[in-house]
Amino acid sequence: MESVNVLFRLAVLGTLLTLSACASPPSSVPDIKLYVFHCGNIEVRDVSVFSPGVNQGQPKTLTDSCYLIRHPKGDLIWDAGLADQLGPQGQEFYDGLFYMSMPTPLLAQLQAIGVQPEDIEWLGLSHFHSDHTGNANLFTQATLLLQQEEYEAAFGAQAREYGFDPDSYSQFNADNSQPLQGDHDLFGDGRVVIKRAIGHTPGHQMLYLDMPKSGPILLSGDLYHFTSNREHQRVPSFNFSKEQTLDSMKHMEDFIDRTGAQLWIQHDKEQNADIRHAPAFYQ
């Protein structure tokens, strides 16, 4: 009789464990968080430099965006914005074509959410124009991720001819850089993928995020600077290659169609007004 009672209790326990497992299945989706930072203001005195022949002499205000992706396997900063040293007073560039300012330091925005730059494992730059590399030297403990062509241009003797500022990323070299040969799945789970999209610069790249709750998001880099340029497929006059840019536009629009990703245009002030910024985050 005792053996029957033991078997009965074991059967009941097994049933309860099965029901518990069905009610709370283990999740295989990584716990990813995406923080968006305001990394500067850019006053453009003649917006036709971004869309030749259109709106000549018209001013336009752009924003500058940086991002922190927190993944169980490590943290990635995507783009480093304008230099904190610019401050709110700002400075003119390119003979007054641009007036750039940095109202709130990126360092302070990171510290406000409890993150120190030395905690970051990876630094991904969409490209090496100075409004994306301004604070790169904050992240000296990180490994820099960039396309091979961008590496050769940024660390070559003619870097300034591409519009790059080597001083802004002087703490990086071959020892703490990882040149890429195309798309790169950073954590091997398809959740954080660098996408090759050359043309704006020799090795321009974008970032795809497959967020568990918010869905797929594609960070533009400078493939587009604002929505109307996307709508009309306009190529800035200062791009490295118009042909490569148009090819990348087509490739990435096809990718958006396949994945259903939201395209976040990093410089589009109007679009970014509707995007939550740190300390809020996306999952």
N, C-alpha and C positions, 0 to 999 in steps of 0.2 A: 504493500500500500504506500509506504514511504517513497519508493522509487517512482510510483505513478505521480505523486504530488510534486516531486522534483522535476519530472518531465513536463508536467503541466505548467509549473512556474517558469521553466526555461522557454516553453512555447510562447507564453504571454510576454515575457521579456523580449523575445525575438520580434514579436509583432509590434511592440511599442517602439523598438529601435528602428524598425523598417518605416513605421509611420512618421517618426521624427525625422528620419533622413529625407523622406518625400516632402515633408512640410518645409524643410530648410536646406535645399540643395546647395552644395558648395559652389561658390562662384569662381569661374575661370577667367573673369574679366579683371584686368589689373585696375587697381585703385589709382587712377590718374587725376591730377588736378592741373588746371591751366589758369595761370594768373596773367593779366594784361596790365602793362605799365605805360604811363604817359611819359614818353622819352623825348619831348621837345616840341616846339612850335617852329614852323617854317613859313615865313611870309615870302611869297613869290611875287615879284614886281611885274613880271611879264610871263603869264602862264603859257603862252604859245611855245615856250621852250620845251614843254612837255607834249604839245600837240601842234606841230608846225603848220602855220597857215590858218590856225583857228584861234580866235580871241586874242589877237595880237594887241599887246600893250595893256591887257587886262590883268589886274592882280588876283591872287587866290591864296587862301590860307590852307596849309596842309598841317597835319599832325604827324608825329613820329611815334611809332609803337615798338615796344619790346615785350618779350614774353618769358615766363618761367613755366616749364613743364616738369611737374613732379611725378615721377614714375617709381614704382617699388624698387627698380634696379638702378635708379640714379636720377639726378636733376640735370636739366638742360636749359640754359639760357639761349633764347633765339633772338639775335640782334641786340646790339648794345647802345643804340640811340646816339643822340648828340652828347658831347662831353659834359659831365656835371659842372666843369669849370666855367662853362659859358654863363651859367646863372640866369636869373630872370632878366637881367639887363641886356643880354644877348650881344650879337655882333653881326656885322654885314660881311657877306662873302661874294666872290666873283663880281667885283666892281659894282656892288649894290644890287645885283640881281636877286639875291636871297638875304633875308634877315632872319637869323636863327637864334632861338633862346631856349633855355632849359629851366623852367620855373621850379620844378621839384627834382632834386637829385635822384638818380636811379638807386644809388646806395641807400638813401633814406627810405625809399619805397620798399626795398628788399628788407631792410632792418625792421620796418613796421610790421612785416609778417613773420618775423623771427628767423630770417635767412641772412647768413653772412656770405659774402662772395667766395670765400675760401671753401665753403661747403659744396660749391657747384662742381660737378664732375665733367660736364660737357659745355662747350660754347659753340653754337652754330651761328654762322653769319650768312645771311642771304647773299651778301656781296660786300665789297670793301670800300664803298663810298663812305665818307667821314660821318654822315648822319646815321650810319649803321655800326660803325666801329668806335664811336666816341668814348665809350667806357670799357672797351675790350680789356684794357690793362688792369681792370679791377679783378679779373678772373684768372689770375696767374696759375692757380692750381688746376684749372680745367684743361681738357684736351680740346683743341680747336678743330672743328669739322668744316671742311671746305672742298670744293671741286679742285681737281688737279690743275686745271687751267687758271683758276683763280689764285691758287697757291703760287704758281709760276709768275703770274703778273704781280701779285701783292708783295712777294719777297724777292722779285727781280730788281735789276738796276733801274728800270724805267717805271717804277710803281706810280710816281706822281703823274706821269703822262696818261695814266688811266683814270686820273682824278682821285687817287688814293692818298692817304696821309699815313705814311709808315710810322710816324711818332705815336699814333693812336693805338697801334698794336705792336709796339716795339718789344713787348715781353714775350712774344711768341716767335717760334722758329721751328726747325725740323724736329727738335726734341719733344715739343708738346703740341704738334700739329698732326692731323691725320687727313692727308689728301684722299679724296674719293674719286672713283671712276664711274660716276652715274648715281642712280638711286641707292639709298642706304637705309635699311631697316635697323634703327639704332639699338633696339632692345630685343630684336628677333621675334616679336609677336605681332607685327603689323600695326601697332598702335601709334608709333612715332617714326615717320618715314621721311627722310630728306629726299626731295624730288629735284632732279637736274632740270634746269630751265634756262639755258644760256642765252645770251644776246644782249641783255642790258649791260652786263660786263662779261668778260671772257668765260667766267665760271659761275654765273648767277644760279641760285638754287632757291627752292621753296620748301615749305614744311607741311606735311600732311599729318593730321591727328585724328585718330579714330576714338572719340570720347564715349565712354560707356553710357552716359545719360544725354549729353548734348548732341551726339551724333558726329559725323565726319566734318572736319573743319580743315580748310586749306589756307595757310598764311602766304600772302602774295609775294613777300619781298617787294621788289620794284618791277615785277612783270607789268603791273598797272600802278599808277599813282592815284587815280581817282576813277569814279564809276563811269563817267562819260568816255574816258579813254578806253575802258573795257568795252563799252557798247559799240564804239566805232573802230576798235582795233588800231588805235593811233600809237605811233612809236616816237618817243622823245628824240629830239635832234641830237642829243649827246650820247645816245646808246652806242655800245661797241659795234653791234651789227644789227641792222634793220632786218635782214633776211633771217638771221637766227632768232631774233625776237619774235617775228611773225610765226616762225615754225613752233617756237615754245608756246606762244599763245594758243595755237591750234591744238597742240598736244595736250596742254593743260585744260583747255575747255572740253576736249574729249574725255579727259580723266574726270572732270567734274560731272559730266553727263553720266559716266559709268558708275560713279560712287555716290552721287547725290550730295557731294560735299558743299558746305557753305564756303564761299570765298570771302575771306576777310582781307580787305585792301588796307595795308598797314599805314598808308599816308592819307587815306580818305577821312577827312575831319568829320564830315556829315555821317558817314557810316559808323565811325568809331564813337559818336555821341550816343549810339544805342547799344554799345557793347559795355558790359560790366568791367570795371577796372578794380585792381587790387585796393583794399584787402579782400574784396569779393573774388570769387573764382568760379570756374566752370568744371564740371565733372563729365 
